[in-house]
Amino acid sequence: MRLALSLAGVLAVSLGCNGPQEGAPVTIVDTFAELKPDASPGKSAILAMGTTRNPVDLKAIRTGDTLRIDLIAHREVFETELYRVGKDKFSLVEAASDTFDPPLDLLTFPLVAGPGKPYKGKLTAGLSRDVSATVSTSLDKIFMPAQTEAVRVDVMLSMDSGGTNPARRKLTFWFVKDRGLVQREFGNGLSREPNVEIE
């Protein structure tokens, strides 16, 4: 499995050092089954909203081609993340009250380092807006509680703001082999992180 490649190794290969020609695509994970992005991210997490950090329980439910992750506090679901799971894709449907139509592809296998296929669709968060995005994939490290290798996906959103300049926002997702989507950050200061005190 290529997930074991170091970040430096991927960069060296993608830049043509001791490897393919400059700009040649570098596969970091061959198949969906190798990474298992639909695995449960654990039973607890930290939900950070600005400077406030709250422990939450997680409940991952797989039904058909949908993965639902409920964030639970005081025995009540107060946020839900929805993902579409395909044979070779993992896509964002809804998170933090934002719904994407069509779903936004985060992972497409074989998974290649660098920018992927551009996205165009609708983002609904109260109002529905036209949105476009670039999705980029790389290897990274995440602390949970030891340094762990992860696949990082950066999404740069550009949406209709009603003015002359589009509104921009960044979404970032970290996937760990056999642990699924362990962390996600949204540009509005909202993130779900591993609860390292419990893991």
N, C-alpha and C positions, 0 to 999 in steps of 0.2 A: 504494500500500500504506500502511496506517495505522500500521505499526510505526515509521515515521519520526516520529510524533508525539512531542513531548517529554513527560516525566513531568508537568511543570507544566501543559502543555496538556491532558493527560488529566484532571488534577485540576480544572482550571478548568472544563472542559466538564461533568464529572460533578457539580460543585457548582452548575452553572447559570450560570456567568459567561460571557457572550457565546456562549451555546449553548443546548442543550436544557434543559427544565425540570429542576429539582433532582431527583436520584434517577433520571433517565433513564439507561438503559444506554448505555455508550460502547464501541463495537467498536474493538479495537486491532489485530486481524488478522482478515481476512475468511475466508481459507481455509487449510487444512493446507499446500497447495503453496506459499503465500507464506512461511511460516515454516520449513518443512521440519524439524520436530522430530526426525525419524528420521535426519537426516544424521549422519555420523561426527563425533564431538567432537574428533578429532585422534588422534595416535599416542602421545601421552604425557600424563601428568597428575601431580598431587601428591596422595597419599592422606594426609590428616591424621587422626591418632588422638590426641586430646588435644593435647599439645605436641609430639608426634613427627610429623615430616613426611618422607614417603618418596616418591621419584620412582617411578612405575610406567609400564609400557607399557599402551596401550589397544588393544583389538581389537574393532571393532564388526562384528557379523555380522547381516544381515537375512535371515530365512528365513520366507517367507509373511507372516503378520501378527505376527511376533515379531521384536523387536530385542534382541539380546544384546550387552552390553558387558562384555568380560572385562578385569579388572585383573590385570596380569601382572608378577611380580617374580622375578628369578633363573630365568627361563624357565618358571615355574609359575603357573597361574591360582590366585589365592588369594581372589578375590572376583568374583562375577558379578552384574550387574544385568540384569533382564528386563523388557521393556516390551511392551505390546500396541499394535499400530499399526492403526488403522482409517481409513476414508475421511475422517472428520471428528473423530477422537478419538486421543489418545495417553495410555495408561494405564500405571500402575505395577503390575507383577505381583510382582517380588521385588527386593530390594536389602538389603545388609548382613544377610543371613540372615533377613529378614522377608518373609513371603509374604502377599499380600492376595487374598482370595477373597470376592466377585468382584474383578477388578482395579480399582484406584483411579484414576478418571479425573482426570488432571492438566490436560489441555487438551481443550476441546470447542469446535469451530469452528462459526460465527464466534465468535472469542474476545472476551469482554466483560470490561472492567475491573470489579473488585469481587468480592463473594462469588458462588460458583456453587452448583450443586445439592449438597445434603448427601449424605454417603456413610454407608452402614451395611454391615458385613460382618464377616469374620473375619480376624484377624491371627495368623499362626502363626510363632512364633520358639521352637521347642522345644514350647511349649504353644500351644494354640489359644484365642484370646480374642475375645469380641465387641468390636467397635470401631466408633466413629462418627467422622466427620471433617467439618470445613468446609474448603473449598478456595477460596482467594482469588487473583485474578490482577491484576497491575499491571505497569507498565513500570519498569525499573531500569537501572542502569549496572553493568558488570562490567569488571574490568581484565584484559586478555588479549593483549598487554601494554599496549595503549592502551585508554582508556575506550571501551567498546563498548555500544551499546544492547541491552538484553535484555528478554525477557518473564520476569517473576518469578512463581512459583507458591508460595504458602505454604499448607501443610497443617497444620491443628491437629487432632491425634489425641486422642481420649479413649477409654480402654479399661478394661475390667474389671480391677481390681487385686487382687480377692479380699477387699478391705476395704470400708469404708463410702464412701470417696472414690475416684473413678476416677483412674487414672494418666493423665498428659497428656504429650504429646511434640509437638515441632514439626519438620516436614520442609520444606525449602525447595529449590526447583529453579530454575535459570536456563537459558533457551533463547536462543540467538543465531541469527539468520537464516542459513541455509545451513551452520550449524555444529552444530546440534542441541543436545543437553543437555550444556552445557559445564561446569556446576558443580551439585553437590547437597550439601546439609548435612543431617545428621540430628541430632536433639536430644541424642543420646548422645555428642556430641563427635567424630563421624565425618564427614568430608567428602572429596569428590573435587573438586579445583580445577584450573584450567588451569595447565600448566607454562609460566609466562611466560618462562623462560629459553630455552626451545626454540621456542616459537610464533613 
